[in-house]
Amino acid sequence: MASKKLTIAILAIIVTLSLQGDNNNVVEAQLTTNFYSSSCPNLLSTVRSTVQSAVNSQPRTGASILRLFFHDCFVNGCDGSILLDDTSSFTGEQNANPNRNSARGFNVIDNIKTAVEAACPGVVSCADILAIAARDSVVLLGGPNWNVKVGRRDARTASQAAANNNIPAPTSSLSQLISSFSAVGLSTRDMVALSGAHTIGQSRCTNFRTRVYNETNINAAFATLRQRSCPSAAGSGDGNLAPLDVNSASTFDNSYFKNLVAQRGLLHSDQELFNGGSTDAIVTGYSNNPSSFNSDFTAAMIKMGDISPLTGSSGEIRKVCGRTN
């Protein structure tokens, strides 16, 4: 009996030590806000200064980086796969339909990576750099702040098919939006809050042409305004841009939701959030209470950042974000 107890005690010690040891274990696999506090103590300030320069030069860049993070996380998790360039033997996600001719900000992430590698080589993943840069973009454009959980590693592969299938399209219905977000563990409220990211940035004419010419749940004056820069004929002016938030495209605030209540959502998928459906009350709440929106947005961003991260010995720490090691 004593021998059996001793054996159990030894096994318990071995299990405890193994959990405290290498990076393959359950404990280390959890994302934390202080993952790089010792290995790269100046990480946050390094990222922030580069994002600051980019946003100062072109405010739209902040929206582009935030969008990159969304489009990364919705495809096999937040693993930096969207950052991988195509090669002769590899097809990535950048030319998938949701990203082709519209995904931007890769150069900013590359610049951050270069600065971070100079400070602490081989330590910080591109996936984490993108997560931190997305937060900084929101803050620098006047939005809420939050502590970013880090410890992700970078994918060695990407999926153009998953990018085509998993990222919600601007033509999505409300039920399709709810389903897309649910598929990655995000609730309907998370979906509405995260859609508030459209308070910054711009969209191409090809994404809103049908809405401004053919849909009826749209403010007439707003439709006329958008038609001026978006010809009705397909192929004409497809790349012409319009702000997703007609009031304050370079400021992160709750006016996106005020626009929806006034039927001034630019994309079909935007106005679906306020169109007599189950999310109308959430939109109304955010339009009246910016602090409620900010609180729910930050919670949803943290939750989205937890989607299927690579940790421990999975993946790698890329030396250059656009290609695997």
Secondary structure as UniProt FT lines:
FT   HELIX           2..20
FT   TURN            23..24
FT   HELIX           26..29
FT   TURN            33..39
FT   TURN            41..42
FT   HELIX           43..57
FT   HELIX           60..73
FT   TURN            74..76
FT   HELIX           81..83
FT   TURN            88..89
FT   TURN            94..95
FT   TURN            97..102
FT   HELIX           106..119
FT   TURN            121..123
FT   HELIX           126..140
FT   TURN            141..142
FT   STRAND          153..154
FT   HELIX           160..166
FT   TURN            170..171
FT   HELIX           174..183
FT   TURN            184..185
FT   HELIX           188..195
FT   HELIX           196..199
FT   STRAND          202..204
FT   HELIX           205..214
FT   HELIX           220..227
FT   TURN            228..229
FT   TURN            234..235
FT   TURN            238..239
FT   STRAND          241..243
FT   TURN            249..250
FT   HELIX           255..261
FT   TURN            262..263
FT   HELIX           268..271
FT   HELIX           272..274
FT   TURN            278..279
FT   HELIX           280..288
FT   HELIX           290..305
FT   TURN            312..313
FT   TURN            321..322
//
